[in-house]
Amino acid sequence: MARARSRIAGAVSVFGELLITAGVLMGLFVAYSLWWTNVLADREAGRQGDKVRDAWTAKTPSGPGALDTDGGLGFLHVPAMDDGEVLVRKGTDPETLNGGVAGYYTDPVASAQPKDAKGNFTLAAHRDGHGAKFHNIHKLRTGDAIVFETRDTWYVYKVYKTLPETSKYNVDVLQPVPRESGRTKPGRYITLTTCTPVYTSDYRYIVWGELERTEKVDGDRTPPAELRAS
């Protein structure tokens, strides 16, 4: 009997050690997913952003509203999210977004560009891990500024509607006229999309904005008042 109890105790001890090991490994995985991938993504995005700004300095602008295509279109600034500037690149595939950037949609609905007379500039970014550039998207409220910076133009949008949860398959939010936002006529819109709830990818969180004005970039790249105030 004593020998049987000893074997049971030994098995329980081994099982407990395995549980502790599994817990440690799980903790390391979570730390990697939610912290270390942010570090790596921010480093890569910083390098790519520097290249874009260097290209802007080296090139002669090709016309009003011209957008850079050497690695990035420009930089998104959203004071309410308090995430600093976010490099925007073409595409919303995992490889692109995992680089700590926001990507503009090319599929299933092609995104308009800010310089276009009409259309919807549609962007996506991660909410957790890999830079988590839209982690604080829930802080955006009606009237908040969304500013997009290109080589020669500041585009100042204002939030007019949010959709805290919708299906990941709902592509209507990306349409040139986002009717779910309440708009019925063509305009110059911006749409931010990301996963929700936090740490899942079950649904999508949507923010819509509309262009309020543009400002020409001066020699000092003085930002619009909305960014200076922040």
Residue, then its C-alpha position, 0 to 999 in steps of 0.5 A: m500500500a505504501r509503495a502504491r501511495s508513493r507511485i501515486a505521489g510521484a505521478v502527481s509530482v511529475f504532473g504538477e511539474l509538467l503543468i508548471t512547465a506548460g504555464v511557463l511556456m504559455g507565458l513566454f508565448v504570450a510575451y512573445s506575441l504581445w510584446w516582442t512582436n511589437v518591438l520587432a515591428d516598431r523597429e522595422a516600421g521605423r527603418q521603413g519610415d526613415k527610408v520614406r522620409d529620405a526619399w521625400t527629401a531627395k526627390t522633386p515633387s511631381g505635382p500637388g498631392a503626389l504620393d511616395t511609392d518607395g516603400g510607403l504612401g505616407f504617415l497616419h497621425v491620430p492624436a486620440m489613439d496616442d500611437g505616434e505616426v504610423l507608416v502606411r503601405k500598400g496591402t493588408d496581407p499579414e506579411t505587410l501588417n506584421g511589419g508594424v504599419a497600416g495597410y491600404y486595401t487593394d482587395p476586395v474593394a480597391s482603396a481610393q487615395p487621399k489625392d483623389a477627388k472622390g472615394n474612400f481611403t481604407l486602412a487596416a492595422h493590427r490591434d494587438g501584437h506586431g506593432a498594434k498600431f490600432h490598439n486604441i481605436h476605441k478611443l476615437r470619438t466623433g469630431d476627432a482628427i485623423v491626419f494623413e501626411t504625404r510628401d507635400t500635403w496634409y489631409v485632415y479628416k474628422v471622425y463622424k461615425t464608429l461601428p464597434e463591431t461588425s462581421k469580418y466579412n463585411v466589405d460594405v464598410l470599405q465601399p467608395v460611399p460607406r452607406e453603413s456610416g450614414r453617407t449616401k453621396p460620393g465624398r472624400y472619406i477615410t475608413l480605419t479597420t481592425c480586429t475586435p474584441v482585443y486579442t481576438s480576430d472574431y469581428r471588426y471595429i470600424v471608424w469613418g472620417e470625412l476630409e475637412r481640408t488639406e494643407k500644403v506642406d511647408g519647408d519646416r513640415t509644420p503640422p496642422a493645428e490638430l497635431r500641434a495641439s496634441 
